[in-house]
């Protein structure tokens, strides 16, 4: 069932990309605000990667979206990535993950970026509305219950193995995704 839904979403995205409906408007808005930052070589590579991928994660075809952004707006030479395959993530426990995310490896700076998508559909809006705070088990304090529950669905073992190997992992996101990425960092 889930695979069929993904296939329908891919078809809709490709049609939108072909016709420019919806996606182009979002892309223009994103690039208008981020264009100067990502083309400015004064920022660290990991920060530019986090910004670019926090925008790309909203697409159900992120590799295609990245190519379109490159073609239409240009990206810095450092924006070269290897996307971790969905199959590899599923094999590492991500089949039940409720958070949409991308895991990529920078081909230039050899760090990993985990970009968490922000609110984009009704299920995300329902998470946003669960705003009562819940006590956290690993650290003192409390967090937004919806964000915390979403962060807890992300398995950590894959990221732990990267860290044990000495890899750098950058957690990023916008809106709901930024909150989830922050809570994920506390779970490490």
C-alpha positions in Angstrom: 0.0 0.0 0.0 2.7 2.5 1.0 4.7 1.7 -2.2 1.6 2.4 -4.3 1.1 5.8 -2.5 4.7 6.7 -3.1 4.4 5.8 -6.8 1.3 8.0 -7.2 3.1 10.8 -5.4 6.2 10.4 -7.7 3.9 10.6 -10.7 2.2 13.8 -9.3 5.5 15.4 -8.6 6.9 14.6 -12.0 3.8 16.1 -13.6 4.2 19.2 -11.4 7.8 19.4 -12.3 7.0 19.1 -15.9 4.2 21.7 -15.8 5.8 23.9 -13.2 2.6 23.9 -11.1 3.1 24.5 -7.4 6.7 23.4 -7.1 8.1 26.2 -9.3 6.4 28.8 -7.0 7.8 27.2 -3.9 11.3 26.8 -5.5 11.3 30.5 -6.5 10.3 31.6 -3.0 13.0 29.4 -1.5 15.7 30.5 -3.9 14.8 34.2 -3.5 15.6 33.9 0.2 18.4 31.5 0.1 20.2 32.2 -3.1 22.6 34.8 -1.8 23.6 32.6 1.2 24.3 29.4 -0.8 26.3 31.2 -3.4 28.3 33.2 -0.9 31.6 31.3 -0.3 32.0 32.9 3.2 29.8 30.1 4.8 31.0 26.7 5.9 30.2 23.9 3.5 28.1 22.0 6.0 25.9 25.0 6.6 25.3 25.5 2.9 24.5 21.8 2.6 22.1 22.0 5.5 20.3 24.9 3.9 20.1 23.4 0.4 18.9 20.0 1.7 16.4 21.4 4.2 14.7 22.9 1.1 15.1 19.8 -1.1 13.6 17.4 1.5 10.2 18.8 0.8 10.2 17.2 -2.6 9.1 13.5 -3.0 11.8 13.4 -5.8 14.7 15.2 -4.0 17.5 14.2 -6.5 15.4 15.6 -9.3 14.6 18.7 -7.3 18.3 19.2 -6.7 19.0 19.0 -10.4 16.3 21.5 -11.2 17.6 23.9 -8.6 21.1 23.5 -10.0 20.0 24.1 -13.6 17.6 27.0 -12.9 19.4 28.8 -10.1 22.9 27.4 -9.8 24.5 25.9 -6.7 28.0 26.2 -5.3 30.6 23.7 -6.5 30.5 22.2 -3.0 26.9 21.1 -3.4 27.6 17.5 -4.6 25.9 14.7 -2.8 25.5 10.9 -2.6 21.9 10.1 -1.5 21.7 7.2 0.9 19.3 4.7 -0.7 15.9 4.3 0.8 16.5 0.6 0.8 19.6 1.0 3.0 17.6 3.2 5.4 14.7 0.7 5.5 17.3 -2.1 6.3 18.5 0.0 9.2 15.0 0.4 10.8 13.6 3.4 9.0 10.5 1.5 7.7 8.5 2.7 10.7 10.0 6.1 10.9 7.2 8.8 10.8 9.5 11.6 10.0 10.3 12.3 6.3 14.0 12.8 6.0 17.0 12.7 3.7 20.3 11.2 4.5 23.1 12.2 2.2 26.9 12.2 2.1 28.7 15.3 0.9 31.1 14.3 -1.9 33.2 17.4 -1.2 33.5 17.6 2.5 32.8 14.0 3.4 30.2 14.7 6.1 26.7 13.3 6.3 23.6 15.5 6.4 20.3 14.4 7.8 17.6 16.8 6.6 14.2 16.6 8.3 11.2 17.9 6.4 9.0 20.4 8.1 5.2 20.7 8.1 3.7 19.9 4.6 0.6 17.9 5.1 -2.3 17.3 7.5 -0.5 14.7 9.5 2.3 17.2 10.1 -0.2 19.9 11.1 -1.6 17.4 13.7 1.9 16.9 15.1 2.3 20.7 15.3 -1.0 21.0 17.3 0.2 18.5 20.0 2.1 21.4 21.7 1.8 20.4 25.4 5.2 19.8 26.8 6.3 16.3 27.8 9.2 15.5 30.1 12.2 14.1 28.3 13.8 10.9 29.6 17.4 11.4 28.6 18.0 15.1 29.6 16.4 17.4 32.2 13.6 19.5 30.8 10.6 19.1 28.5 9.8 19.4 24.9 6.8 19.9 22.6 5.0 16.5 22.7 4.3 16.2 18.9 7.9 17.0 18.0 9.3 14.7 20.7 7.1 11.8 19.5 8.1 12.3 15.9 11.8 12.4 16.9 11.5 9.2 18.8 10.4 7.3 15.7 13.8 7.9 14.1 16.2 5.0 14.8 19.6 6.1 15.9 21.8 3.0 15.3 22.6 4.0 11.7 23.8 7.4 12.9 25.7 6.0 15.8 27.7 3.7 13.5 28.6 6.8 11.4 29.8 8.6 14.5 31.8 5.6 15.7 33.6 5.5 12.3 34.5 9.1 12.9 32.1 10.6 10.4 30.6 14.1 11.0 26.8 14.2 11.0 24.9 17.4 10.4 21.3 17.5 11.5 19.1 20.1 9.8 15.5 21.0 9.1 13.0 23.8 8.8 10.0 24.3 11.1 8.8 20.9 12.3 11.9 19.4 10.8 14.2 21.8 12.6 12.6 20.9 15.9 12.8 17.2 15.2 16.5 17.6 14.2 17.2 19.4 17.5 15.5 16.7 19.5 17.3 14.0 17.5 20.6 15.6 18.5 19.6 15.3 22.2 18.8 11.6 21.7 22.4 10.8 20.4 
